[in-house]
């Protein structure tokens, strides 16, 4: 069937190299009886190795494209990385677009030596491509990973506003729930990670924060930051980690979150104060 289809090039793994002479002989016979008029060009590509320098098999997660998509690889990042497994655009550039790859790629330039699938490097390149996305496009791509958290048009607009806060720090779209779920969670439903619970300074910090935030009329990240810095750092002499760590835990439930003051602005004054008071009551 392949002969009748007029296939001109066959690219496959180097493990099939030994069968090539037999297949060329078969094509020669097919030409003799008039079923085809061309012998394809055969190219044999090196293996891709996984952990322990073992050849990737179908059972390995790294060989499953659905696995990478579920983790949050975007097509631009994954195609970029996969193309580097035995090929490069230039000697000093690892990140490039699909269009650039298509324009420059030639199979004769593929390295004959096996390549190793490096998950860390793949994630890093994917992160580079995430940062190259338009902010609204990035937000839309996050929606499948946030599941039922995005239910209304208002949720979508909040996501568009929040997306730039995490775009610079994400390597996989699958990291979105951990970074953004708190913005779409009811104040009384927010759970606090055990490792995010403040130390002995927590109650005093939260009480002082509530005291200076209540009178604020202009609720912007600049006014929020100015008020909290004046009270906690300049007034109480606390280091930023001790001053703002308990506040981050209160509003997000986590030790790591998007920028604190911008997150407070997005949550709004009522939710911010409710969350601070809720954690304060637990301490």
Buried (B, 14 or more C-beta within 10 A) or exposed (E): EEBEEEEEEBEEEEEEEEEBEEBEEEBEEBBEEEEBEEBBEBBBBBBBBBEEEEBBEEEBBBBEEEEBBBBBBBBBBBBBBBBBBBBBBEEEEBBBBEEBBEEBEEEEEBEEEBBEBBBEEBBBBBBBBBBBBEEEEBBBBBBBBBEEBBEEEEBBEBBBBBBBBBBEBBBBBBBBBBBBBBBBBEBEEBEBEEEBBBEEBBBBBBEBBBEBBEEBEEBEBEBBBBBBBEBBBEEEEBEEEBBBBBBBBBBBBBEEBBBBBBBBBBBEBEBBBBBBBBBBEEB
